[in-house]
Amino acid sequence: MEQQSMLDTIDADISLVLDNLPVGIIRLDFVKRCVYANKFMLDALDIDSCRDIHFPYMQNVHPDDLDSEKQACHKFLQEHIETETTFRLLNKCQGEYRWMKNKRILLKNTNKTNNTTEVSYMYTLQDVHENKTMEIQLRQESKKTEQAFNHKSIFLANMSHEIRTPLNGIIGMLTLLEETCLSSDQQDYINMVKECSFNLMTIINDILDYSKLEVGKIVLDTKPMNLQECIESTNDIILSKVYEKTLEYTYNINTDVPTHIIADSNRIKQILLNLLSNGIKFTDKGNIFLNVEMIKPEDYSLLYKLHGTKPETTIKSNFVAIRFDITDTGCGINSVDQSKLFKSFSQVDNHITAKVYQGTGLGLAISKELVELMDGCIWLDWSELCKGSRFSFVIQSEIHMLTETPICNDEYDSILKNANVLIVDDNLYNRLSLIGIVTKWGMKPHSFSNSEEALYFTRITQFDIGLIDICMPKYDGHTFATKLREQFEFNNKTMPLIALSSLGDKKPASKLFVAHLIKPIKEAKLKQLCVDSLRYRICSSSSSSSSRITDVSDISAKQSLQCYIENNELVTLKDNVRILLAEDVYINQRVVVSFLNKLGFNNIQLVENGQQCLDYVFANKYDIILLDIRMPLLNGEVVLKRIQEHFSDIPEQKIPYVVAVTAYCLREDKTKYLNMGFDDYIPKPVSLKDLSRCMNNFIEGLLHN
């Protein structure tokens, strides 16, 4: 009796504990009969007892959740699959549905009498109404935020198109106006208007880029690329601004940096352009220097820990970390303004920079987002007022292993190896860059900062070739070359000299030099010139050849198409090309037609909307269609699809070459239109350069076929 009393007391205590739990409990025996339910469960289900009730809560389940609850119960009771569900249950006392979490647990007991396993069933019911309601609200708010961002992106894209349309006309007409007879004042006015137009275009691009980065809609286009060519292409874009301000610009790529990597070339170029443009903008005299180098994994980890904004990361397997440093001798940034860097729409506003240097303040913010997409970090490495700044960033990239062997490498290496190179340049960065380049080729550099010192060393050292800066204090490159030829009787057979100058240098290189290169030096051109000069020196060619000077800055690779420019066959071919221009804005029609005429194309048909474009394509034969993407009636995307469908039904006819002409000109837009089936892409505002490239591609295709 005492033992039974103790057991009853324990049962009562357990029941008391279970009845006071904030969780409902219900248990079914092996025949699915309810044998226990605690107070929370009975109150939640609004019943007094669970006897003989298998599904006591179903009548109070929200209609939208009823089917899923029945299916979960069936799986649990019939198939013995444990499940967990969240559903709404009517609370009659409060008169509202509340979110509940139902967890179903199988209980297995061994029957010792017949040695079998009996299965019973337990349900737990937990009120999760507050958490679930908050979760739903957060999800709804997130959806609203995403919709707002999407609406903003669409709005910005549409506004971009609307702004670009008149800008296209303005820039195009200014380009045509430049070809007319103008006074010097008129030419200055046109240059100023064009610069303002391009500045406005840059601002539009920045805002669009940043809006897409905000919502995570920019995806890197990673593919094999040549880092050297990417940097040299970036240099070409900034050089006019560099020389306009009479600055010196130099770059150096360390020998350990891989040339071929797998990365997004356009985005790397965009980051470099932002940083280099800032350096040029804030520097009135002195130098801009770009240095590129590899860094060790441990250095990368340390830099990322100091400057990264995301959780600490390491270099991925088969990847390398490449560091870029952009140093200028500009106005510098004070400590207060340094905290504003890399924040959107934020600019330094001290008295030095507030009104002189304008901009949106988005360039660094965009660069930061792009660098982080490449698993890197960006930071201000050094800055001092009135002395300059250095911005640095690190990215990760995969090395691209080329299977092909560069042409002529063995022959070039044998010519260049161990050749003594005389380098004369008063700029330290230029000397360092040239030393790095020629060392990579196995040459032996000897550098000097002034002509007098270099002249002295030519008496005691035998040099094979010289790289001479034209513009230097005291003795310039011409004077140095003259003295070298006169005093030591060197000529281009014994020691060929290559002149180096900035684009803005007025004094041309003389016949004392075998060639003339524009700084910053392009490695491929310099290498070819060194090889040719040394080969010529070794072969001791006729002296008449030595008087020639090659201005490499004016020479581009002669492709097959360019060799035909004056050929009557090409002129006839252009006359016979039938062009359909689909553009709804009159001024844009005038600009494109004028550009086409200038390029030698005169057989042009104009249409003003998408439907008219289709009517003409189906009724006539055209070789190329310049198709505006946004047009009345039918847009360019729909028109392309209809054209593709039409010509797929008549395979004997060749589909025209279709070019997307659009103000949607972010980098991913180009990829989108090419993937859609367009043969080429021209961004608005249409430039003579872009149109010429497109038409050259088209004609080249005709010649090959």
Secondary structure, 3 states (H helix, E strand, C coil): CHHHHHHHHHHHHHHHHHHCCCEEEEEECCCCCEEEECHHHHHHHCCCCCCCCCCCCHHHECHHHHHHHHHHHHHHHHHCCCCEEEEEEEECCCCEEEEEEEEEEEEEEEECCCCEEEEEEEEEEEECHHHHHHHHHHHHHHHHHHHHHHHHHHHHHHHHHHHHHHHHHHHHHHHHHHCCCCCHHHHHHHHHHHHHHHHHHHHHHHHHHHHHHHCCCCCCCCEEEEHHHHHHHHHHHHHHHHHHCCCEEEEEECCCCCCEEEECHHHHHHHHHHHHHHHHHCCCCCEEEEEEEEECHHHHHHHHHHHCCCCCCCCCCCEEEEEEEEEECCCCCCHHHHCCCCCCCCCCCCCCCCCCCCCCCCHHHHHHHHHHHCCCEEEEEEEECCCEEEEEEEEEEEECCCCCCCCCHHHHHHHHCCCEEEEECCCHHHHHHHHHHHHHCCCEEEEECCHHHHHHHHHHCCCCEEEEECCCCCCCHHHHHHHHHHHHCCCCCCCCEEEEECCCCCCCCCCCCCEEEECCCCHHHHHHHHHHHHHHHHHCCCHHHHCCCEEHHHCCCCCCCHHHCCCHHHHHHHHHCCEEEECCCHHHHHHHHHHHHHCCCCCEEEECCHHHHHHHHHHCCCCEEEEECCCCCCCHHHHHHHHHHHHHCCCCCCCCEEEEEECCCCHHHHHHHHHHCCCEEEECCCCHHHHHHHHHHHHHHHHHC
